Amino acid sequence: MKNKVEITLKVNGEEYELEIEQHRTLVEVLRETLGFTGTKKSCNEGECGACTVIMDGKPVASCLVLAVECQGKEIITIEGLAQGESLHPLQVQFVRKGGIQCGFCTPGMIMSAKALLDKNPKPTALDVRKAISGNLCRCTGYQQIVDAVLSAAETMDK
């Protein structure tokens, strides 16, 4: 029985041809095979949000998705947000507003926020709280994160 399959993944606009075991999750392939270590692997049950990436415009827990299911889909990781040396406005505001402390939840939190801003460029604080409700943070108390997302929305609106 063949344990490996050949797949093509499109991550951050680049295509990668891979030979992987069929049972590997997207978070495992992103981190261990492709080197996108910004996506964090934590609970492995889809409960914490640390592994959140954007797939076809929607935030997904990459620990719950098999990599073989991702062919033909557009995947964006935290590494795909910066443009060269310029950070994405969400990244800038997370730093400025203190929305980043230990940093473990931050990539997933930013990806959930980006998916929100892509659909709703002028969110309310409640919209932000709903969008990040699947992302757990033990350091910030969430208010700085909400402030960062709202500030990013303002800067992106200009």
MDTraj code that builds the backbone (N, CA, C; nanometers):
import mdtraj as md
import numpy as np

residues = "MET LYS ASN LYS VAL GLU ILE THR LEU LYS VAL ASN GLY GLU GLU TYR GLU LEU GLU ILE GLU GLN HIS ARG THR LEU VAL GLU VAL LEU ARG GLU THR LEU GLY PHE THR GLY THR LYS LYS SER CYS ASN GLU GLY GLU CYS GLY ALA CYS THR VAL ILE MET ASP GLY LYS PRO VAL ALA SER CYS LEU VAL LEU ALA VAL GLU CYS GLN GLY LYS GLU ILE ILE THR ILE GLU GLY LEU ALA GLN GLY GLU SER LEU HIS PRO LEU GLN VAL GLN PHE VAL ARG LYS GLY GLY ILE GLN CYS GLY PHE CYS THR PRO GLY MET ILE MET SER ALA LYS ALA LEU LEU ASP LYS ASN PRO LYS PRO THR ALA LEU ASP VAL ARG LYS ALA ILE SER GLY ASN LEU CYS ARG CYS THR GLY TYR GLN GLN ILE VAL ASP ALA VAL LEU SER ALA ALA GLU THR MET ASP LYS".split()
xyz = np.array([
    [0.0843, -0.1193, 0.0000],
    [0.0000, 0.0000, 0.0000],
    [0.0878, 0.1242, 0.0000],
    [0.0558, 0.2162, -0.0856],
    [0.1314, 0.3399, -0.0969],
    [0.0861, 0.4373, 0.0106],
    [0.1791, 0.4799, 0.0952],
    [0.1457, 0.5714, 0.2035],
    [0.1529, 0.7172, 0.1609],
    [0.2240, 0.7452, 0.0542],
    [0.2439, 0.8842, 0.0130],
    [0.1653, 0.9158, -0.1136],
    [0.1283, 1.0435, -0.1223],
    [0.0589, 1.0928, -0.2405],
    [0.1284, 1.2196, -0.2871],
    [0.1153, 1.2483, -0.4146],
    [0.1694, 1.3716, -0.4693],
    [0.0578, 1.4750, -0.4737],
    [0.0882, 1.5924, -0.4205],
    [-0.0102, 1.7008, -0.4211],
    [0.0588, 1.8311, -0.4601],
    [-0.0230, 1.9266, -0.4992],
    [0.0246, 2.0617, -0.5245],
    [-0.0536, 2.1547, -0.4328],
    [0.0195, 2.2300, -0.3528],
    [-0.0432, 2.3275, -0.2640],
    [-0.0060, 2.4680, -0.3097],
    [-0.1038, 2.5570, -0.3050],
    [-0.0777, 2.6973, -0.3349],
    [-0.0822, 2.7737, -0.2036],
    [0.0355, 2.8174, -0.1595],
    [0.0487, 2.8857, -0.0311],
    [0.1130, 3.0220, -0.0545],
    [0.0461, 3.1256, -0.0087],
    [0.0960, 3.2629, -0.0221],
    [0.1329, 3.2965, -0.1659],
    [0.0507, 3.2462, -0.2592],
    [0.0697, 3.2767, -0.4001],
    [0.1702, 3.1896, -0.4736],
    [0.2374, 3.1007, -0.4036],
    [0.3371, 3.0118, -0.4653],
    [0.2844, 2.8684, -0.4682],
    [0.3156, 2.7965, -0.5743],
    [0.2759, 2.6563, -0.5819],
    [0.3905, 2.5667, -0.5387],
    [0.3561, 2.4645, -0.4609],
    [0.4531, 2.3681, -0.4098],
    [0.4069, 2.2280, -0.4465],
    [0.4939, 2.1550, -0.5163],
    [0.4648, 2.0153, -0.5484],
    [0.5303, 1.9300, -0.4409],
    [0.4489, 1.8473, -0.3756],
    [0.4946, 1.7723, -0.2593],
    [0.4559, 1.6263, -0.2692],
    [0.5325, 1.5438, -0.2022],
    [0.4958, 1.4045, -0.1817],
    [0.4848, 1.3864, -0.0310],
    [0.3625, 1.3617, 0.0153],
    [0.3382, 1.3558, 0.1589],
    [0.2554, 1.2323, 0.1952],
    [0.2575, 1.1990, 0.3232],
    [0.1696, 1.0941, 0.3733],
    [0.0266, 1.1475, 0.3708],
    [-0.0674, 1.0611, 0.3360],
    [-0.2070, 1.1019, 0.3202],
    [-0.2695, 1.1553, 0.4483],
    [-0.2212, 1.1130, 0.5626],
    [-0.2822, 1.1496, 0.6908],
    [-0.2325, 1.2821, 0.7482],
    [-0.1357, 1.3453, 0.6817],
    [-0.0779, 1.4686, 0.7384],
    [-0.1741, 1.5850, 0.7266],
    [-0.1804, 1.6619, 0.8352],
    [-0.2678, 1.7793, 0.8364],
    [-0.1986, 1.8966, 0.7684],
    [-0.2791, 1.9956, 0.7356],
    [-0.2247, 2.1144, 0.6714],
    [-0.1230, 2.1835, 0.7607],
    [-0.1505, 2.1959, 0.8909],
    [-0.0545, 2.2615, 0.9812],
    [0.0782, 2.1866, 0.9823],
    [0.0750, 2.0547, 0.9790],
    [0.1994, 1.9775, 0.9777],
    [0.2787, 2.0035, 0.8502],
    [0.2114, 2.0038, 0.7371],
    [0.2801, 2.0260, 0.6094],
    [0.3326, 2.1694, 0.6007],
    [0.2513, 2.2658, 0.6443],
    [0.2970, 2.4050, 0.6414],
    [0.4233, 2.4223, 0.7244],
    [0.4223, 2.3717, 0.8469],
    [0.5342, 2.3916, 0.9387],
    [0.6539, 2.3017, 0.9073],
    [0.6298, 2.1732, 0.8966],
    [0.7385, 2.0752, 0.8917],
    [0.7950, 2.0528, 0.7523],
    [0.7121, 2.0685, 0.6503],
    [0.7581, 2.0432, 0.5140],
    [0.7939, 2.1726, 0.4418],
    [0.7087, 2.2743, 0.4557],
    [0.7296, 2.3991, 0.3825],
    [0.8013, 2.5068, 0.4634],
    [0.8105, 2.4903, 0.5948],
    [0.8840, 2.5860, 0.6772],
    [0.8077, 2.7110, 0.7158],
    [0.6754, 2.7102, 0.7016],
    [0.5934, 2.8236, 0.7437],
    [0.5615, 2.8076, 0.8922],
    [0.6592, 2.8397, 0.9753],
    [0.6470, 2.8144, 1.1187],
    [0.5679, 2.9219, 1.1931],
    [0.5240, 3.0249, 1.1233],
    [0.4383, 3.1245, 1.1866],
    [0.3047, 3.0654, 1.2268],
    [0.2571, 2.9690, 1.1503],
    [0.1346, 2.8980, 1.1854],
    [0.1689, 2.8042, 1.2998],
    [0.1043, 2.8239, 1.4128],
    [0.1385, 2.7468, 1.5328],
    [0.0537, 2.6219, 1.5449],
    [0.1148, 2.5160, 1.5971],
    [0.0451, 2.3904, 1.6245],
    [0.0321, 2.3803, 1.7755],
    [-0.0911, 2.3747, 1.8241],
    [-0.1109, 2.3756, 1.9685],
    [-0.2036, 2.2627, 2.0121],
    [-0.3338, 2.2863, 2.0127],
    [-0.4266, 2.1895, 2.0705],
    [-0.4492, 2.0683, 1.9810],
    [-0.4315, 2.0849, 1.8501],
    [-0.4539, 1.9787, 1.7523],
    [-0.5986, 1.9292, 1.7514],
    [-0.6906, 2.0112, 1.8025],
    [-0.8318, 1.9748, 1.8078],
    [-0.9229, 2.0848, 1.7533],
    [-0.8660, 2.1914, 1.6997],
    [-0.9453, 2.3000, 1.6454],
    [-1.0104, 2.3883, 1.7498],
    [-0.9586, 2.3867, 1.8701],
    [-1.0194, 2.4616, 1.9798],
    [-0.9510, 2.5944, 2.0113],
    [-0.8212, 2.6085, 1.9777],
    [-0.7469, 2.7257, 2.0261],
    [-0.7259, 2.8343, 1.9220],
    [-0.7294, 2.8022, 1.7942],
    [-0.7121, 2.9015, 1.6895],
    [-0.5688, 2.9363, 1.6540],
    [-0.4712, 2.8776, 1.7239],
    [-0.3307, 2.9110, 1.6974],
    [-0.2876, 2.8735, 1.5555],
    [-0.3532, 2.7765, 1.4966],
    [-0.3147, 2.7282, 1.3633],
    [-0.3984, 2.7897, 1.2516],
    [-0.4723, 2.8944, 1.2805],
    [-0.5624, 2.9532, 1.1811],
    [-0.4866, 3.0077, 1.0606],
    [-0.5326, 2.9677, 0.9437],
    [-0.4856, 3.0216, 0.8162],
    [-0.6106, 3.0621, 0.7388],
    [-0.5913, 3.1332, 0.6304],
    [-0.7039, 3.1684, 0.5442],
    [-0.7005, 3.0759, 0.4238],
    [-0.8123, 3.0069, 0.4012],
    [-0.8233, 2.9184, 0.2854],
    [-0.9456, 2.9615, 0.2050],
    [-0.9202, 2.9994, 0.0809],
    [-1.0276, 3.0494, -0.0064],
    [-1.1086, 3.1592, 0.0619],
    [-1.0373, 3.2486, 0.1322],
    [-1.1004, 3.3651, 0.1927],
    [-1.1620, 3.3438, 0.3295],
    [-1.1561, 3.2222, 0.3813],
    [-1.2174, 3.1942, 0.5108],
    [-1.1132, 3.1450, 0.6103],
    [-1.1259, 3.1863, 0.7368],
    [-1.0326, 3.1353, 0.8375],
    [-1.0638, 2.9890, 0.8687],
    [-0.9598, 2.9052, 0.8725],
    [-0.9778, 2.7635, 0.9048],
    [-0.8706, 2.7193, 1.0044],
    [-0.9077, 2.6238, 1.0860],
    [-0.8127, 2.5617, 1.1778],
    [-0.7350, 2.4585, 1.0972],
    [-0.6105, 2.4884, 1.0675],
    [-0.5329, 2.4010, 0.9785],
    [-0.4966, 2.2668, 1.0424],
    [-0.5208, 2.2530, 1.1720],
    [-0.4968, 2.1232, 1.2366],
    [-0.6091, 2.0251, 1.2081],
    [-0.7221, 2.0731, 1.1574],
    [-0.8372, 1.9872, 1.1301],
    [-0.8532, 1.9528, 0.9825],
    [-0.7647, 2.0062, 0.8991],
    [-0.7767, 1.9876, 0.7552],
    [-0.6603, 1.9012, 0.7061],
    [-0.6926, 1.7958, 0.6330],
    [-0.5860, 1.7166, 0.5724],
    [-0.5259, 1.7946, 0.4561],
    [-0.3962, 1.7895, 0.4438],
    [-0.3281, 1.8628, 0.3372],
    [-0.3771, 1.8183, 0.1994],
    [-0.4084, 1.6907, 0.1832],
    [-0.4544, 1.6411, 0.0530],
    [-0.5877, 1.7039, 0.0121],
    [-0.6627, 1.7562, 0.1080],
    [-0.7907, 1.8208, 0.0780],
    [-0.7731, 1.9649, 0.0308],
    [-0.6502, 2.0146, 0.0322],
    [-0.6257, 2.1567, 0.0056],
    [-0.5819, 2.1856, -0.1370],
    [-0.5758, 2.0835, -0.2196],
    [-0.5390, 2.1071, -0.3585],
    [-0.6453, 2.1941, -0.4257],
    [-0.5987, 2.2901, -0.5046],
    [-0.6902, 2.3782, -0.5747],
    [-0.7431, 2.4918, -0.4900],
    [-0.6952, 2.5027, -0.3681],
    [-0.7399, 2.6082, -0.2783],
    [-0.6272, 2.7087, -0.2583],
    [-0.6659, 2.8318, -0.2297],
    [-0.5700, 2.9393, -0.2032],
    [-0.5497, 2.9475, -0.0528],
    [-0.4280, 2.9229, -0.0076],
    [-0.3968, 2.9245, 0.1350],
    [-0.3065, 3.0439, 0.1635],
    [-0.3420, 3.1187, 0.2667],
    [-0.2586, 3.2319, 0.3088],
    [-0.2219, 3.2098, 0.4546],
    [-0.0927, 3.2190, 0.4829],
    [-0.0425, 3.2081, 0.6195],
    [0.0025, 3.3460, 0.6649],
    [0.0398, 3.3567, 0.7902],
    [0.0879, 3.4841, 0.8444],
    [0.2069, 3.5366, 0.7644],
    [0.2896, 3.4458, 0.7123],
    [0.4055, 3.4881, 0.6328],
    [0.3646, 3.5541, 0.5016],
    [0.2430, 3.5281, 0.4570],
    [0.1950, 3.5838, 0.3309],
    [0.1373, 3.7239, 0.3418],
    [0.1324, 3.7795, 0.4621],
    [0.0723, 3.9121, 0.4779],
    [0.1679, 4.0263, 0.4498],
    [0.2910, 4.0142, 0.4950],
    [0.3883, 4.1219, 0.4739],
    [0.4190, 4.1343, 0.3251],
    [0.4448, 4.2564, 0.2827],
    [0.4861, 4.2828, 0.1447],
    [0.6330, 4.3222, 0.1478],
    [0.7207, 4.2267, 0.1241],
    [0.8636, 4.2527, 0.1359],
    [0.8981, 4.2821, 0.2806],
    [0.9557, 4.3981, 0.3045],
    [0.9927, 4.4398, 0.4406],
    [0.8791, 4.5129, 0.5127],
    [0.7703, 4.5399, 0.4408],
    [0.6585, 4.6152, 0.4983],
    [0.5562, 4.5208, 0.5596],
    [0.5331, 4.5379, 0.6889],
    [0.4330, 4.4565, 0.7568],
    [0.2928, 4.4968, 0.7131],
    [0.2014, 4.4039, 0.7219],
    [0.0601, 4.4316, 0.6969],
    [0.0103, 4.5247, 0.8080],
    [-0.0854, 4.6135, 0.7796],
    [-0.1366, 4.7033, 0.8826],
    [-0.1830, 4.6315, 1.0104],
    [-0.2370, 4.5124, 0.9986],
    [-0.2751, 4.4366, 1.1184],
    [-0.1528, 4.4039, 1.2032],
    [-0.0459, 4.3618, 1.1386],
    [0.0767, 4.3298, 1.2122],
    [0.1319, 4.4538, 1.2815],
    [0.1313, 4.5650, 1.2114],
    [0.1809, 4.6906, 1.2679],
    [0.0993, 4.7287, 1.3909],
    [-0.0318, 4.7233, 1.3790],
    [-0.1180, 4.7660, 1.4892],
    [-0.1147, 4.6689, 1.6075],
    [-0.0950, 4.5408, 1.5825],
    [-0.0797, 4.4468, 1.6940],
    [0.0418, 4.4851, 1.7779],
    [0.1485, 4.5256, 1.7123],
    [0.2684, 4.5688, 1.7845],
    [0.2415, 4.7005, 1.8568],
    [0.1874, 4.7980, 1.7858],
    [0.1643, 4.9311, 1.8442],
    [0.0651, 4.9308, 1.9608],
    [-0.0380, 4.8494, 1.9513],
    [-0.1444, 4.8503, 2.0524],
    [-0.1235, 4.7467, 2.1631],
    [-0.0125, 4.6735, 2.1589],
    [0.0129, 4.5740, 2.2628],
    [-0.0717, 4.4491, 2.2480],
    [-0.1181, 4.4222, 2.1277],
    [-0.1978, 4.3020, 2.1022],
    [-0.1132, 4.1774, 2.0917],
    [0.0170, 4.1945, 2.0981],
    [0.1087, 4.0815, 2.0916],
    [0.1899, 4.0809, 2.2213],
    [0.1851, 3.9695, 2.2898],
    [0.2667, 3.9578, 2.4105],
    [0.3568, 3.8358, 2.3955],
    [0.3101, 3.7176, 2.4321],
    [0.3984, 3.6017, 2.4136],
    [0.4117, 3.5674, 2.2655],
    [0.3108, 3.6018, 2.1858],
    [0.3174, 3.5828, 2.0413],
    [0.2643, 3.4508, 1.9904],
    [0.2314, 3.3573, 2.0780],
    [0.1903, 3.2256, 2.0307],
    [0.0563, 3.2295, 1.9579],
    [-0.0391, 3.3024, 2.0118],
    [-0.1717, 3.3086, 1.9493],
    [-0.1773, 3.4102, 1.8359],
    [-0.0799, 3.4994, 1.8300],
    [-0.0866, 3.6152, 1.7413],
    [-0.1063, 3.5801, 1.5936],
    [-0.0323, 3.4867, 1.5360],
    [-0.0549, 3.4589, 1.3934],
    [-0.1990, 3.4178, 1.3627],
    [-0.2539, 3.3281, 1.4412],
    [-0.3916, 3.2858, 1.4188],
    [-0.4907, 3.3978, 1.4410],
    [-0.4637, 3.4784, 1.5425],
    [-0.5501, 3.5924, 1.5730],
    [-0.5495, 3.6913, 1.4557],
    [-0.4319, 3.7199, 1.4033],
    [-0.4208, 3.8126, 1.2898],
    [-0.4891, 3.7561, 1.1660],
    [-0.4768, 3.6265, 1.1440],
    [-0.5406, 3.5675, 1.0264],
    [-0.6928, 3.5723, 1.0382],
    [-0.7457, 3.5486, 1.1573],
    [-0.8912, 3.5614, 1.1774],
    [-0.9352, 3.7057, 1.1556],
    [-0.8559, 3.7997, 1.2056],
    [-0.8874, 3.9420, 1.1886],
    [-0.8799, 3.9828, 1.0416],
    [-0.7810, 3.9310, 0.9696],
    [-0.7698, 3.9642, 0.8271],
    [-0.8902, 3.9145, 0.7495],
    [-0.9337, 3.7931, 0.7794],
    [-1.0528, 3.7400, 0.7117],
    [-1.1735, 3.8298, 0.7389],
    [-1.1847, 3.8793, 0.8615],
    [-1.2933, 3.9723, 0.8948],
    [-1.2815, 4.0999, 0.8119],
    [-1.1638, 4.1622, 0.8132],
    [-1.1458, 4.2899, 0.7434],
    [-1.1614, 4.2766, 0.5926],
    [-1.1295, 4.1598, 0.5394],
    [-1.1501, 4.1375, 0.3958],
    [-1.2986, 4.1406, 0.3609],
    [-1.3832, 4.0958, 0.4522],
    [-1.5276, 4.0934, 0.4296],
    [-1.5969, 4.2187, 0.4823],
    [-1.5437, 4.2737, 0.5906],
    [-1.6057, 4.3876, 0.6575],
    [-1.4965, 4.4883, 0.6936],
    [-1.4661, 4.5823, 0.6044],
    [-1.3560, 4.6753, 0.6295],
    [-1.3817, 4.7772, 0.7400],
    [-1.5052, 4.7870, 0.7877],
    [-1.5384, 4.8822, 0.8945],
    [-1.6118, 4.8099, 1.0080],
    [-1.5427, 4.7185, 1.0753],
    [-1.6102, 4.6407, 1.1793],
    [-1.6301, 4.7208, 1.3077],
    [-1.7255, 4.6765, 1.3857],
    [-1.7436, 4.7296, 1.5205],
    [-1.6592, 4.6435, 1.6151],
    [-1.6477, 4.6889, 1.7387],
    [-1.5759, 4.6090, 1.8384],
    [-1.6426, 4.4724, 1.8551],
    [-1.7751, 4.4689, 1.8496],
    [-1.8467, 4.3414, 1.8609],
    [-1.8153, 4.2501, 1.7428],
    [-1.8082, 4.3066, 1.6221],
    [-1.7711, 4.2278, 1.5039],
    [-1.6339, 4.1642, 1.5237],
    [-1.5397, 4.2417, 1.5747],
    [-1.4041, 4.1919, 1.5967],
    [-1.4059, 4.0798, 1.7003],
    [-1.4766, 4.1021, 1.8095],
    [-1.4830, 4.0000, 1.9149],
    [-1.5426, 3.8694, 1.8622],
    [-1.6453, 3.8793, 1.7787],
    [-1.7046, 3.7586, 1.7195],
    [-1.6045, 3.6895, 1.6264],
    [-1.5337, 3.7681, 1.5468],
    [-1.4400, 3.7113, 1.4493],
    [-1.3245, 3.6380, 1.5160],
    [-1.2808, 3.6875, 1.6317],
    [-1.1668, 3.6243, 1.7005],
    [-1.2108, 3.5304, 1.8123],
    [-1.3391, 3.5046, 1.8213],
    [-1.3908, 3.4228, 1.9319],
    [-1.3359, 3.2800, 1.9323],
    [-1.2891, 3.2312, 1.8199],
    [-1.2309, 3.0975, 1.8140],
    [-1.0819, 3.0946, 1.8430],
    [-1.0253, 3.2095, 1.8772],
    [-0.8822, 3.2197, 1.9053],
    [-0.8617, 3.2482, 2.0537],
    [-0.7888, 3.1612, 2.1190],
    [-0.7625, 3.1780, 2.2619],
    [-0.6320, 3.2517, 2.2858],
    [-0.6358, 3.3460, 2.3820],
    [-0.5171, 3.4202, 2.4230],
    [-0.5148, 3.4234, 2.5749],
    [-0.4011, 3.3904, 2.6327],
    [-0.3893, 3.3917, 2.7779],
    [-0.3161, 3.5145, 2.8296],
    [-0.2636, 3.5971, 2.7415],
    [-0.1775, 3.7076, 2.7861],
    [-0.2445, 3.8440, 2.7858],
    [-0.3206, 3.8774, 2.6812],
    [-0.3595, 4.0169, 2.6620],
    [-0.4934, 4.0562, 2.7220],
    [-0.5810, 3.9628, 2.7449],
    [-0.7144, 4.0007, 2.7888],
    [-0.8025, 4.0484, 2.6750],
    [-0.7583, 4.0394, 2.5532],
    [-0.8327, 4.0658, 2.4305],
    [-0.8567, 4.2133, 2.3966],
    [-0.8636, 4.3027, 2.4926],
    [-0.8949, 4.4418, 2.4594],
    [-0.7900, 4.5023, 2.3670],
    [-0.6614, 4.4747, 2.3928],
    [-0.5563, 4.5277, 2.3056],
    [-0.5671, 4.4695, 2.1650],
    [-0.6110, 4.3462, 2.1561],
    [-0.6279, 4.2825, 2.0252],
    [-0.7419, 4.3509, 1.9494],
    [-0.8531, 4.3720, 2.0163],
    [-0.9666, 4.4411, 1.9537],
    [-0.9241, 4.5812, 1.9097],
    [-0.8534, 4.6526, 1.9971],
    [-0.8045, 4.7859, 1.9617],
    [-0.7133, 4.7818, 1.8392],
    [-0.6278, 4.6824, 1.8325],
    [-0.5353, 4.6694, 1.7198],
    [-0.6107, 4.6468, 1.5892],
    [-0.7105, 4.5614, 1.5919],
    [-0.7880, 4.5327, 1.4705],
    [-0.8648, 4.6573, 1.4261],
    [-0.9265, 4.7265, 1.5204],
    [-1.0006, 4.8473, 1.4854],
    [-0.9073, 4.9563, 1.4314],
    [-0.7892, 4.9687, 1.4889],
    [-0.6906, 5.0671, 1.4384],
    [-0.6437, 5.0296, 1.2993],
    [-0.6206, 4.9016, 1.2768],
    [-0.5791, 4.8567, 1.1437],
    [-0.6879, 4.8869, 1.0419],
    [-0.8132, 4.8645, 1.0794],
    [-0.9240, 4.8931, 0.9884],
    [-0.9248, 5.0405, 0.9497],
    [-0.8975, 5.1282, 1.0478],
    [-0.8934, 5.2726, 1.0198],
    [-0.7789, 5.3069, 0.9249],
    [-0.6606, 5.2506, 0.9473],
    [-0.5459, 5.2820, 0.8616],
    [-0.5631, 5.2233, 0.7222],
    [-0.6283, 5.1089, 0.7125],
    [-0.6498, 5.0465, 0.5821],
    [-0.7576, 5.1190, 0.5023],
    [-0.8444, 5.1922, 0.5715],
    [-0.9544, 5.2624, 0.5086],
    [-0.9087, 5.3882, 0.4362],
    [-0.7887, 5.4357, 0.4681],
    [-0.7405, 5.5626, 0.4129],
    [-0.6808, 5.5468, 0.2761],
])
top = md.Topology()
chain = top.add_chain()
for i, resn in enumerate(residues, 1):
    res = top.add_residue(resn, chain, resSeq=i)
    for name in ("N", "CA", "C"):
        top.add_atom(name, md.element.get_by_symbol(name[0]), res)
traj = md.Trajectory(xyz[None], top)
